[in-house]
Each structure stands twice: as C-alpha cells, then as structure tokens.
Amino acid sequence: MDLTEAVEALTTTVTPGRRMPGKIGMGILLICWLTLGVLPFVAAVPDFRLATGKIGTPGTLTVVSCVSLGQGRYDCKGRFVPDGGGDAVAVAASPDSEAGDVTRAQLTPEGDRALPSGTKGVLRAMALPATGLAALAFLPYVLLYVFRVRRGRRTAVIAGSVVTALSLVLIVVGLVAASS
C-alpha cells in the first residue's frame, strides 16, 4: 500500500446504505458523544459558583497592566481589594481586560485569580455549558436513528435545531459578556 492509498483509506466517507459500526462500536461512540456534551457542564460548575458568590472572596478588581504575548493573546495583572477590608492582592486578571478596568469580582479560593461576579460573571460562565448543550442537541435524533425508531425523528430534528440555535445565542451572549 502506498501513501496515496493510505490517505484515501483514511478519508473515505460513509455513504448511505453502508454498514454502521457494531453494537459495541456504536455504544462507544454514543458514550463519547454524551461525555463530550456533559463535560462542559461539569467544568463550568466552579465558574458559576464563583460568579454567584458561593465560593471565593468578593471585592473589586483593578486591572493594572496587560502585556501582549503575540497572536492576539494577552497576559493581564490586577489588584484585588476585598470588600471586608484587608490588603490588596496581586492577581491574574482576565485576558479580555484592559489596563485601568475596574470591576466587581470574586477572588478564587486559591487566591491567584479574580473573575467577574454578578450578572457579567454568570453570563461569562454560561458560554461553556451552552457549548455542551449544542453538542447534545442532536443526540436524541441519533439515538432514534441508531435504534431504528422512525416515530419522533422529525420532532427530534426540529428540537435539536431549536436547542442548537438557543445554544449559539447563549454562547455569543457569554462571549460578549466576557469581553466587555
């Protein structure tokens, strides 16, 4: 087998009427798909807890400096002043910040970062689970297809489309909140 045949074997597409993976293979694929959709929800829990004030220390973050790392990436440093008084803490600020920004924030329990709190923080934290929701949107249709259930497929496609559109709106709102 030469290189052309190897690449062709990797890039062949599945055409209708071809065999699907077996039960074990399909089970593994569905578990991977479900995991891909659920993990963003799990990963977002600490950010939601921080944004809602369940963990961390409330206060005010003042962005002191932002240094360009190249390719549109920034490293921002800030000064966090706790609401309860006490010394200001040097922290890492969101790379979407600009020097001089002053915002309500929550200091992480580790004390190394301060993230926006309140509505802005919740909207910012919402972007990740919205991505997971988008990943899960068409899973019901796929399950109906895999188990060869014909009833409800059209409804599953419509519902998947609506959920995906809603997820995209939530992602955009979360990203705008993070960058403003």
C-alpha positions in Angstrom: 0.0 0.0 0.0 1.5 3.4 -1.0 0.9 6.7 0.7 -2.0 7.7 -1.7 -3.9 4.5 -0.8 -3.3 5.0 2.9 -4.6 8.6 2.8 -7.6 7.5 0.6 -8.5 4.8 3.2 -8.5 7.4 6.0 -10.6 10.0 4.1 -13.3 7.7 2.7 -16.7 9.0 3.7 -19.7 6.9 4.9 -22.3 6.7 2.3 -26.0 5.9 2.9 -26.6 2.2 2.8 -23.2 1.2 4.2 -22.8 -0.8 7.3 -22.8 1.1 10.6 -20.5 0.2 13.5 -21.5 -2.8 15.5 -23.3 -2.6 18.9 -20.1 -2.2 20.9 -18.6 0.4 18.5 -21.9 2.3 18.4 -22.1 2.2 22.2 -18.6 3.6 22.5 -19.4 6.4 20.0 -22.6 7.3 21.9 -20.8 7.3 25.2 -18.1 9.5 23.8 -20.7 11.9 22.4 -22.6 12.0 25.7 -19.3 12.6 27.6 -18.4 15.4 25.1 -21.7 17.1 25.9 -21.7 16.7 29.7 -18.1 17.6 30.4 -18.6 21.4 29.7 -21.3 21.4 32.3 -19.1 19.8 34.9 -16.1 22.1 34.0 -18.4 25.2 34.4 -19.5 24.5 37.9 -16.6 26.3 39.7 -17.0 29.4 37.5 -20.8 29.5 38.3 -20.1 29.1 42.0 -17.5 31.9 41.8 -19.8 34.2 39.8 -22.7 33.7 42.2 -20.6 34.2 45.3 -20.8 30.7 46.6 -17.1 30.4 46.8 -14.3 33.0 46.8 -13.9 36.4 48.3 -16.0 39.4 46.9 -14.3 42.6 46.1 -13.1 45.0 43.4 -10.6 44.2 40.7 -8.5 46.9 39.1 -6.5 45.8 36.1 -3.0 47.2 36.4 -1.3 46.0 33.2 -1.9 43.9 30.1 1.1 42.6 28.1 0.8 41.4 24.6 2.0 37.8 24.2 1.6 38.0 20.4 -1.0 36.4 18.1 -3.8 38.3 19.9 -3.0 36.8 23.3 -2.6 39.0 26.4 -1.4 38.5 30.0 -3.2 40.8 32.4 -2.3 41.5 36.0 -4.6 43.2 38.5 -5.0 44.3 42.1 -7.9 42.8 44.1 -9.2 44.6 47.1 -11.5 42.5 49.3 -14.9 44.0 50.4 -14.2 43.1 54.0 -11.1 45.2 54.1 -7.5 43.9 54.2 -4.5 44.2 52.0 -4.8 44.3 48.2 -3.8 41.1 46.5 -1.9 40.9 43.2 -3.8 38.6 40.9 -4.1 37.4 37.3 -6.9 39.2 35.5 -9.0 38.1 32.5 -7.0 38.4 29.3 -10.0 40.2 27.8 -9.4 43.1 30.2 -7.7 46.4 29.5 -5.4 48.3 31.9 -7.5 50.6 34.1 -10.6 48.5 34.1 -12.3 48.4 37.5 -15.0 45.7 38.1 -16.8 43.8 40.8 -15.0 40.4 41.1 -14.6 37.3 43.1 -11.2 36.1 44.3 -10.7 32.4 43.7 -10.2 30.2 46.8 -6.6 29.7 45.6 -6.1 33.5 45.7 -4.3 33.7 42.3 -7.1 35.0 40.0 -10.1 37.3 40.2 -13.0 36.7 37.9 -16.1 38.9 37.3 -19.0 38.3 39.6 -22.7 39.1 39.4 -24.6 39.1 36.1 -21.5 39.6 34.0 -19.8 36.7 35.6 -22.8 34.4 35.3 -23.2 35.3 31.6 -19.5 34.7 31.1 -19.7 31.3 32.8 -22.7 30.3 30.7 -20.7 30.1 27.4 -19.1 26.7 28.3 -22.3 24.8 29.2 -24.0 26.3 26.2 -21.3 24.6 24.1 -22.1 21.3 25.8 -25.8 21.8 25.2 -25.1 22.4 21.5 -23.1 19.2 21.4 -26.1 17.3 22.9 -28.8 18.9 20.8 -29.0 16.1 18.1 -28.2 13.2 20.3 -31.9 12.2 20.7 -32.2 12.1 16.9 -29.1 9.9 16.6 -30.4 7.6 19.3 -33.7 7.2 17.4 -31.7 6.6 14.2 -29.4 4.0 15.8 -32.3 2.1 17.4 -34.3 2.3 14.1 -37.2 4.2 15.7 -39.0 6.1 12.9 -41.6 7.9 15.1 -40.3 11.2 16.5 -37.3 11.7 14.3 -38.7 14.8 12.7 -39.6 16.2 16.1 -36.1 15.4 17.3 -34.5 17.2 14.4 -36.7 20.3 15.0 -36.0 20.2 18.7 -32.3 19.8 18.0 -32.3 22.7 15.7 -34.0 24.9 18.2 -31.7 23.9 21.0 -28.6 24.5 18.8 -29.9 28.0 17.9 -30.5 28.8 21.6 -27.1 27.4 22.5 -25.4 29.6 19.9 -27.2 32.7 21.2 -26.1 31.8 24.8 -22.5 31.3 23.6 -22.5 34.7 21.9 -24.0 36.4 24.9 -21.4 34.7 27.2 -18.5 35.7 25.0 -19.7 39.3 24.7 -20.1 39.5 28.5 -16.6 38.1 28.9 -15.1 40.6 26.5 -16.9 43.7 27.7 
